[in-house]
Amino acid sequence: MNVEQHDIGVSQVAAAIAEPARTKILCSLMDGHARTSTELAAVAEVSASTASAHLAKLKELALVRLHVQGRHRYYSLADKRVAQALEALMVIGQNAAPTFNPRTPDRLQFARTCYDHMAGTLAVLLHDRMIEAGWLLETDEQVYQLSDSGEALFEGLGIEVKDLSTMRRRFACPCLDWSMRRPHLGGSLGAALLQLAIKRKWVTQDLDSRALALTALGRKEMGARFELVLPVDLSYARKSQTYSTTRTASTR
């Protein structure tokens, strides 16, 4: 691809993302889940026919992928690079200020998914701790390597590090967090850590959003294993209190 073709490609993708309804569609797919055109039309607040036209354009530019299962048609982001680009645009889209005050809703700011890995305050704290402890080693190629102690840490968690390093994607890399404007851990290692946290019920995942909630067990276990004092997830505490109150009232 020559320079002129490259410039045209960038402008076409930028124009596609810039349309507000398409932006809503793409951002709703950043949780890694596939959705139907009907669901995406509701997210974008447009008609079904308009959503179909938007999805056709996004598919043409390789920003979304179509999955056909029988009579059902689902759409997802084309790959992780699209999610990373959207995350970076969210950072640019927030006006810089001398003192950064995030405007992200509390539940999304504390912990959420960024495609297939963890983002938000919790993820940034974990990332910084891994760097500080020397478990993650930075290189000049915007990728991370594990030290011997870091490899032992993740192997002790039950994550097969050697298997991850053979996958056709970056093993570990910084991913700029749009709410914190600092990196969290991406790559196959970040994805494996999120899946482990969900499996062990350290975090729970919302069914209708990208929000993650840090459980009391997760705060204890992750704090101990990463030698880090984690803040209380107030959104999870409020949810638990609401459930407890409702359950008590129903038994009276």
ChimeraX attribute file (.defattr): number of C-alpha atoms within 10 A of each C-alpha:
attribute: neighborCount
match mode: 1-to-1
recipient: residues
	/A:1	7
	/A:2	6
	/A:3	8
	/A:4	8
	/A:5	10
	/A:6	11
	/A:7	11
	/A:8	11
	/A:9	14
	/A:10	11
	/A:11	12
	/A:12	13
	/A:13	15
	/A:14	11
	/A:15	11
	/A:16	18
	/A:17	20
	/A:18	11
	/A:19	11
	/A:20	11
	/A:21	20
	/A:22	22
	/A:23	14
	/A:24	16
	/A:25	28
	/A:26	24
	/A:27	21
	/A:28	21
	/A:29	22
	/A:30	23
	/A:31	22
	/A:32	18
	/A:33	14
	/A:34	20
	/A:35	17
	/A:36	15
	/A:37	23
	/A:38	17
	/A:39	15
	/A:40	26
	/A:41	22
	/A:42	13
	/A:43	16
	/A:44	21
	/A:45	14
	/A:46	15
	/A:47	13
	/A:48	16
	/A:49	12
	/A:50	15
	/A:51	23
	/A:52	17
	/A:53	12
	/A:54	20
	/A:55	23
	/A:56	15
	/A:57	16
	/A:58	21
	/A:59	17
	/A:60	11
	/A:61	15
	/A:62	14
	/A:63	20
	/A:64	22
	/A:65	19
	/A:66	17
	/A:67	14
	/A:68	10
	/A:69	8
	/A:70	6
	/A:71	5
	/A:72	9
	/A:73	14
	/A:74	17
	/A:75	21
	/A:76	22
	/A:77	26
	/A:78	17
	/A:79	14
	/A:80	17
	/A:81	12
	/A:82	18
	/A:83	22
	/A:84	18
	/A:85	12
	/A:86	19
	/A:87	22
	/A:88	16
	/A:89	13
	/A:90	16
	/A:91	17
	/A:92	12
	/A:93	10
	/A:94	14
	/A:95	7
	/A:96	10
	/A:97	7
	/A:98	5
	/A:99	6
	/A:100	12
	/A:101	10
	/A:102	13
	/A:103	10
	/A:104	13
	/A:105	10
	/A:106	15
	/A:107	18
	/A:108	19
	/A:109	20
	/A:110	25
	/A:111	24
	/A:112	25
	/A:113	22
	/A:114	27
	/A:115	24
	/A:116	21
	/A:117	23
	/A:118	30
	/A:119	34
	/A:120	27
	/A:121	22
	/A:122	20
	/A:123	24
	/A:124	23
	/A:125	18
	/A:126	21
	/A:127	21
	/A:128	16
	/A:129	16
	/A:130	18
	/A:131	15
	/A:132	11
	/A:133	14
	/A:134	15
	/A:135	21
	/A:136	24
	/A:137	16
	/A:138	16
	/A:139	10
	/A:140	6
	/A:141	7
	/A:142	11
	/A:143	17
	/A:144	22
	/A:145	16
	/A:146	21
	/A:147	14
	/A:148	11
	/A:149	13
	/A:150	19
	/A:151	18
	/A:152	15
	/A:153	16
	/A:154	18
	/A:155	13
	/A:156	11
	/A:157	12
	/A:158	12
	/A:159	18
	/A:160	14
	/A:161	18
	/A:162	11
	/A:163	10
	/A:164	18
	/A:165	15
	/A:166	11
	/A:167	10
	/A:168	8
	/A:169	11
	/A:170	16
	/A:171	22
	/A:172	23
	/A:173	22
	/A:174	17
	/A:175	25
	/A:176	21
	/A:177	24
	/A:178	24
	/A:179	22
	/A:180	21
	/A:181	19
	/A:182	17
	/A:183	19
	/A:184	26
	/A:185	26
	/A:186	29
	/A:187	20
	/A:188	23
	/A:189	22
	/A:190	24
	/A:191	20
	/A:192	20
	/A:193	20
	/A:194	20
	/A:195	16
	/A:196	16
	/A:197	17
	/A:198	16
	/A:199	11
	/A:200	13
	/A:201	16
	/A:202	20
	/A:203	24
	/A:204	18
	/A:205	16
	/A:206	12
	/A:207	8
	/A:208	8
	/A:209	15
	/A:210	23
	/A:211	25
	/A:212	27
	/A:213	25
	/A:214	27
	/A:215	18
	/A:216	15
	/A:217	13
	/A:218	19
	/A:219	18
	/A:220	15
	/A:221	16
	/A:222	17
	/A:223	15
	/A:224	12
	/A:225	12
	/A:226	14
	/A:227	13
	/A:228	15
	/A:229	12
	/A:230	18
	/A:231	13
	/A:232	13
	/A:233	19
	/A:234	14
	/A:235	18
	/A:236	18
	/A:237	15
	/A:238	11
	/A:239	12
	/A:240	13
	/A:241	12
	/A:242	12
	/A:243	12
	/A:244	12
	/A:245	11
	/A:246	11
	/A:247	11
	/A:248	10
	/A:249	9
	/A:250	8
	/A:251	6
	/A:252	5
